[in-house]
Amino acid sequence: MTLIDIMLKRRSTRKFNDEPVTKEELEKILQAALLAPTSMNRKPCNFLVVERKETLVELSKCKNHGAELIANADKAIVVVADTMIADTWCEDSSIALTHMHLMATELNLGSCWVQIHLRDKDGVDAEEVLRDIVKIDDHYRIVGILAIGHSDDIPQPHTLDDIDKSKIHFLV
């Protein structure tokens, strides 16, 4: 499969079955994360792998809407970035999340990026809620969580005809 094929196939999956993600699949997803480029190669991101069902359920309640799917995922990867290493934590984390999302697609796994940054839980910053769950210091920022698992409900791939070329502008 070519990279463009993987990009077309990548879709957010919110329903997972009971088949576990293998150690080898998880390792490839984490390798993809570690291969993600970062500004000035500072590598501020750390990846917290959550496998414990009780913790997945806790994560699923870290914001008001959109995290519920984590409770039924086999695993979740919380991307945390150290702001004392780089001020580009948001960009660096986003690139790592994208790399993991694409690798999950390559492996025929379902995955969904759950945004945490700029979200809340009943008026409390979702990052604060999540920091408390995963027990990390305040200088770590959290852009998102990647929920992963096997799925029988992965949406159909996009096609090149789905691309909105009106978004492209040439400056002359």
N, C-alpha and C positions, 0 to 999 in steps of 0.2 A: 504494500500500500504506500502511495506517495504521501508527502506531507499535506498537499492540498486535499487528498482523499480523507486523511485523518481530520483535517479542519472541517470538511464538509460533514463528516460523520459525527463530530463532537456535538453532543446535545446534553442538556441538563436532565438528569434522571432523578426523580423524586420517590421512586418506589423500588425497593430492593427485595430479593428473595433470600432464602436462608443459606444459600451456598457461601461458604467462607472465602474471603480473599486469601490467596495462598501467600506464604512467606516470600516466594519468588516474585509474585505480582507486586506486593508491597515494596519489596526492595527496588524493583524497577521504577516505581512511582517516586520513591525517595531519591533514587539516582537522578531522575529527571529534575527534581527540585534542586538538588545540589549542583546540577549543571547549568541552572538558570543564570544568566548574566546579571551582574549588579553594578551599580555605579562605582567606578574606580576599583572594581573587584574587591570591595570591602566585605562582602558576604555577611550582612547583618542578620540574616534570617535563620531561625531555628524551627524545627518541625516536631511538634508534639503529637505522637501517634496515640490515639485513643482507641482501645479495643474493649474495655470493660463496659458492659451493657449499662450499668448504673450511671456511669459517667457520660455515655452517649445520650442517655435520657436527660441528664442535667444540662448538657450542651444544647439539647433541643429546646430548652426553655430559656436560653440566654438573651433572647430578644422577643419583642412583641409578635412579630410575624416572620414566617419564612424559614425558621430553623427546625420546625417540627420533624422534617424528613430525617434528621440526624438520628433520631431515636431508633429507626429501623435500618440504618446503615450497618454494615459489618464493622467498618472502621471509619474514623474521622482523623484528619490531619489538621491541627491548628497551626497556622503559620504565625509565628511571633518574631518581631524584628527589634533588635537592640538599637534604640535611638542614640546611645552613646558611641556606637560604631559608625552610623550613617544617618544623615538627615533625609535620605532618599528611601526610607523604610517603606513608604506606601507603594512607590513604584517597584522596588525590589521584591516586595512581598507579592504584588500583583503578577509580576513576571513568573515567579516561582509557582504560584497557584495555577497559572495558565499552563506551564510546562507539565505539572502533575495532571491537570485535567486532560491534556492531550495524550499523555502516556496512558492514562486510564482508558481512554478511547481506543488507543492502539491495542490494548490488552482485552478489548471487548468487555470492559467493566462499565457499570453505571457510575456516574459521579455528578456531583452538584456543588458549585461554589456557593457558600452561604456567607453573605457579606455581614461583617460585624462593625467595621469602621463606619462612623456616622449613623449608627442605629441605636435604639434604646430599648430598655425593658422597664415599662411603667415609669418613664421619666428619668431613669438612671442609665447612664452611658453603658451600652452593651459590652464595650471593652472592659469596663470596670467589673461588670458581672462575670465575664469570662475569666479575667485575671484572678478573681476570687476562687473560681472553680478549679483552675489549673495551677494555682499557687505560684504566680510569677510577680516580679517587682513592677513598679509603676513605669520604669523607663523602657519597658517592652510595650510595643504597640501591636495591635492585632487587626489586620485588614480582613481576614476571613478564615473560613474553615472549609476544607474539601471533604465532603461525605463521599464514601466509596463503598461499593458492593456489587455483587452480581445482580442482574436485573432481567426480568422477562418483559420489561416495559420501557425499553429505550426508544425514544421517538425516531422516526425515519430521518435519514440524513438530509441535509440541505442539498440543493443542486446549485450549479453555477448560475442558473437562471434566477435563483432567489436573490442574487446580489443586487443591491440598489446602487447602480453606477452613477446615479445623480448626486451621490455623496462625494464624488471625485471632482476636484476643481484644479485646473492647470493655470498657474500664474505665469503670465508672459511678460 
